[in-house]
């Protein structure tokens, strides 16, 4: 068995992408917690691995040509693991293109927009002083609704987000989409998205990846110190 991959992680939608992927790929890993509410992401040892002070990140002791490699950015990690194992990245070149484009859609659209929705709907109004901004709340709530509409239309034609096969694109999207209620969304008019959420969410590997240190998930809306680390500290 290969040496375990080092996973630098905190239980958030971005962290779940890689914890779920490692479970799906069946790769051994060791978890190193990066408490983003306490500022661990700014520590020099972590910045040497992830210079953008964001988790998740990994170090694979058995990287290309057998040499260790560290990787940051969740999408890049997913693509690397798919290439490393030959799984979940698309069986043909057309399949790989479909997986890559939906993965990039998540990285550039769903993740950032859902994250902003969470920020302005939940965290900003609870800050000191409160930042209850109706324009920002409506802007991101509406954009997330549009993106979920895009997903629903795609999933009306395909079992999974990139086609007929489960892929790293599903792993990337599921964590954020699973929090639709906190983004003030509805699934009443998105039956295909609802079906997909249930289908992916009952996969054993997804359940294990989502449960990794789930007890550490806190409410940053009530934690002033965490807010300072996450929303005020310069990068």
N, C-alpha and C positions, 0 to 999 in steps of 0.2 A: 504493500500500500504506500502511496506517495505521502510525503510529509504534509501535515495540515497547513492549509492556507490561513494566514492571520487576517481576521476580519475586524476592522475598526468600525464600531457600530454604536448607534443609539436607536431605540425603538420608535422610529418615525416612518412615514411613507417612503422616504428615500432610503432609509436603512433597510426597510423590509424588502426592497427590490433585490438586494444582494443576499440577505439571509434566506429569502425564499429561493433564490437561484441556487445557492449552494446546497440547499436541501433537495431541490429538484435534480440537480446534476449528480447528487450523491457523493459530493466531494467532502473529505474531512476538513474541519476548520476549527480554529481556536478564536474565541471572541474576546476582543479587547474593547471595553466600554469607553466611549468618548462622551462624557456628560456635557452636552452642549448647553445646558442650563447653568453649569458651573464654570464654563470657559475652557474645558479641556481641548477644544478645537484650536485654541491659540497657543498651545504649548509647543515648544521647539521640536520635540521628538515627533509630534504628530504633523507639524508643518513640513518636516523633512519628507513625509510620505504624501501629504495632501497640502500643497502650497496655497490652495484657495481656502484654507481653513474650513472645509466642509467635509462631513462624513456622508456616506460610507467611503472607505478605502480598503484596499487589500494589499498584502504582500504574499506573493506566491514563491516559496523557496525553490519550486521546480518550474521556473519560467522558461522562456525561449532558450533553446540550446542548453537547458539544464541549469541556467544561472538564475538567481533570484531576481524578481521584478516587483516593484510597487506600482499600483495603479490607483488613481483617483478619478472621480466622475462616474456616477453609477452606470450610465449608458456605456461608457468605455469598458467598465468592468464586465457588464453583461455580454458585450460583444467578445471580449477576450475569453471569457469562460465558455461561450458557445463554440468558439474556434478551438479552444483547448480540448474540449470533450467531443466535438462533432455532433452536439445535440442542441435542439431548440433554436437553431439559428437559420433554419430553412434548408430543405433537402436539395433544391435546385437553385440555379442562379436567379431565376425569377422569384422563387420563394424567398431567397435571401434579400433581394431588393425590397420585397413587400415587408419583411420583418424590419429591415433597417429603416424604411420610411416611417413606419408606425412607431418605432422606437424613437426616432428623431421628433416625431409629432408629440410624443409624450414629453421628451426632454425640453422641447422648445415651447410647448403649448400647455398641455394638461397640467404638468407639474407646477410650472411657475404661476399659472393663472389660479389653480386651486389653492396654491400656497398663499397668494395674495388675497384670495377670498377669505381663507381662514384668518389671515392677519387683520383685515379691515372689519370683518364681521364679528370676530371674537376677541382678538387681543388688543387692537388699538382702542376700542371703547373702554377697556379696563385699565389702560395705562394711566400714569400720573404725570401730568393732567390727562384726562380722557381725550381721545382723538376719535370722536364719533363723526365720521365723514360720510354723509349720505351719498355723495357723488361716487366716492371710491367704493363704497359698499355695493351700490347698484352696478357700477362698471364691472367689477370682478364677478359678482353673482350672475350677471347677464352673460358674460363671456364664458364662464364655466358651463352654464346651461347650453350655450351654443356648442361647446366642445362635446358635451355629453350627447347632444343631438347628432353630432357627426359620428360618434361611437355607435349610437343606436342604429343609424342607417347602415353602417358598415356591418354591424352584427346581425342585421336583418338578412344579409346576403351570405354571411360566413359564420361558421361556428365560433371561430376565434378572431381576434382583432386583425391579424395579418393573413387570415385565410382559413383553410380547413384544419391546420395543425396548431396545437398549443406551442407558444414560442416565448422568447425573452421579451417580446413586445407586450404580451399579456402580463408577464411578471412585473414589468415596469409600470403598467397602467393600473393594475388591480389595487395596490395600496392606496393611491390617491382616490380612485373611484369608490373604494369601500367606505370612504368618509363623506359621502355625498350629503348626508344629513347636516353635518357641520358646515357645509358650504351652502346651506339653505336651498337645496335642490329637491326635485321630486322625480320619482321613477314611474309615476302613474301614466305618463305619456311616453315612456321609454321601456317597453316590455322586453326588448331584445338585450338592452343593457342590464336589466334586472336579471334576466336568465343567465347571462354571462357572469355577473357578479356571484350568483349562487353556485354556478358550475365550477368556476375557478376557486371560489372560496371554500369549497369542500374537498379540494385536493389535499391529501395528507401532507405533502411537502409544504404547501401554502399554509396550512394550519400550524405546522411546526415552525416555519420561518416567521410567521406573524406572532407566535407565542414567545419568541426569543426575548427574554427579559421584559415581557409585557408589564410586569409589576412595577417597572421603573417609569412608565409613562405618567407624567405629571400634568397639572393644569397650569400652563405658563401664564394664563390670564390672571392667576392669583399669586404669582411669584414675581415680585419686583426685581429680585436679584437676577433671575433668569431672563427677564425682559431686558435688563441692562446688557447682559451678555449677547442676547440674540438680536436685539433691535437698536441698540445705542452704541455699542462698542465699535470703533472703526476697525476695518479689516487690515 
